Amino acid sequence: MDVATPWIATAVALVLLASIASVGLGVFRIPEPRAAAFALVRAALQLGVLSVILTGIVSDPLWVGVGLFVMYAAAVATAARRVGGSVSALALSMAIGPLTVMAIVFVTGAIEFSPRYVLAIGGIVIGNTMTIAILTQRIFRTSVHDHWDEVEGWLALGATARRSTLELGRRAIHTALMPSVDQTRTTGIVVLPGAFVGAIFAGASPLEAGRFQLVVLACILAAGVLTAVTLTRLTGAIALRPLP
């Protein structure tokens, strides 16, 4: 087979899939119908650059650390654009989760402490942490706005601003974690996770790939909980009704 053939086929498939996404959004008049296509183009460019960079840094601890920091900074910046509010609260909460779970899996020896595994685990956890942080904050702020009469009632009774939004924060965390919990619950039945497939493609046995995936799922859940709880705790003292 010609070396260029898979790349041409990939390009054709991507164009068709991006077109389906854009047309589907446009037909139903969803805001920013071209966002999916633009996101796919950006992902292709970023993955291309990342593939070139990783070839040179995957075995170098220093550059792996730099790479993870860049991922983390980009995740915080993306979350800040999506939800606004305190960047410092986002940065702190999105650091606590990944750092804690990575320390546990590498100190216990569940995953080999090497640059490539640090990069793999770190990248997966940071990405999922970003999503959970965005969902938590958006759901929480929307809930506070929609239930402002309830919050004002607590404030009128003398409750602190943090206490008046406590129950709404709990519901927001529960809802934000649902996708991760459901993905973990249905792994192997409905979902065939990327880390599992990647490990098999890399030559690992199915049992070893399953062990690796299980650790990854546990990391995502634990980091998500730590991030969501910390973020809600840091931003829960709301005394003025947030914008919708």
Summary of the structure (lengths in Angstrom):
residues: 244
radius of gyration: 20.7
end to end distance: 55.0
largest distance: 74.5
contacts: 708
relative contact order: 0.11
helix: 80%
strand: 1%
